[in-house]
């Protein structure tokens, strides 16, 4: 069976279009896999973890409490005693980050 020139042109166009679309779809799948892999790595790197404060230790029947806070420079911790009546805190000790 012979194809006329219009049918050949349509066949060539459909063939090229099919090849281009298959390449685009495969590239999109690869990009999605890379994004999923990156998200899994981010989840296990503790990027999304919350740094919750520890419960305070109460003293004197609730007159004061002690908490461990991050140092101002971010390179260690401070043990701080707070007075519950005034809310004033005083550093008891500094713990450097090793």
C-alpha positions as CSV (number, residue, x, y, z in Angstrom):
1,X,0.0,0.0,0.0
2,X,1.4,3.3,-1.0
3,X,1.0,6.4,1.2
4,X,0.5,9.8,-0.4
5,X,2.7,12.7,0.7
6,X,0.1,14.1,3.1
7,X,-0.2,10.7,4.9
8,X,3.6,10.4,5.1
9,X,3.8,13.9,6.6
10,X,1.2,13.0,9.2
11,X,2.9,9.7,10.0
12,X,6.3,11.5,10.4
13,X,4.7,14.2,12.6
14,X,2.9,11.6,14.9
15,X,6.2,9.6,15.1
16,X,8.3,12.6,16.1
17,X,5.6,13.8,18.5
18,X,5.4,10.4,20.2
19,X,9.2,10.4,20.6
20,X,9.3,13.9,22.1
21,X,6.4,13.2,24.5
22,X,8.0,10.0,25.7
23,X,11.3,11.8,26.4
24,X,9.5,14.6,28.3
25,X,7.5,12.1,30.4
26,X,10.6,10.1,31.3
27,X,12.4,13.3,32.3
28,X,9.5,14.4,34.5
29,X,9.5,11.0,36.2
30,X,13.2,11.3,36.9
31,X,12.8,14.8,38.4
32,X,10.0,13.6,40.6
33,X,12.1,10.7,41.9
34,X,14.9,13.2,42.7
35,X,12.6,15.4,44.6
36,X,11.2,12.5,46.6
37,X,14.7,11.3,47.4
38,X,15.7,14.8,48.5
39,X,12.7,15.1,50.8
40,X,13.4,11.7,52.4
41,X,17.0,12.8,53.1
42,X,15.7,16.1,54.6
43,X,13.3,14.2,56.9
44,X,16.0,12.0,58.3
45,X,18.4,14.9,58.7
46,X,16.2,16.3,61.5
47,X,15.6,19.5,59.5
48,X,11.9,19.3,60.6
49,X,12.5,18.4,64.2
50,X,11.3,20.7,66.9
51,X,13.6,21.7,69.7
52,X,11.2,21.5,72.7
53,X,12.2,22.7,76.1
54,X,12.7,20.2,78.9
55,X,10.3,20.3,81.8
56,X,11.5,22.5,84.6
57,X,12.8,21.2,87.9
58,X,10.8,22.9,90.7
59,X,12.3,23.9,94.1
60,X,10.9,25.2,97.4
61,X,7.4,24.0,96.8
62,X,7.1,25.9,93.5
63,X,8.9,29.1,94.5
64,X,11.5,28.7,91.8
65,X,12.5,26.3,89.0
66,X,15.6,25.4,87.0
67,X,15.7,25.0,83.2
68,X,18.5,24.4,80.8
69,X,18.6,27.0,78.0
70,X,20.6,27.4,74.9
71,X,23.5,29.9,75.4
72,X,23.3,33.3,73.8
73,X,26.1,32.5,71.4
74,X,24.4,29.2,70.5
75,X,27.6,27.3,71.5
76,X,26.5,25.6,74.7
77,X,23.8,25.7,77.4
78,X,23.1,27.6,80.5
79,X,21.5,26.3,83.7
80,X,19.1,29.1,84.8
81,X,17.1,29.5,88.1
82,X,13.9,31.4,87.7
83,X,11.9,32.9,90.6
84,X,8.2,32.1,89.9
85,X,6.9,35.3,91.7
86,X,9.1,37.8,89.9
87,X,9.9,35.8,86.7
88,X,13.5,36.9,87.2
89,X,16.2,34.4,86.1
90,X,19.8,34.0,87.1
91,X,22.4,31.8,85.4
92,X,23.7,29.2,87.8
93,X,26.1,27.5,85.4
94,X,27.3,27.5,81.8
95,X,27.9,24.3,79.9
96,X,30.1,24.7,76.8
97,X,29.4,22.7,73.7
98,X,32.1,20.0,73.1
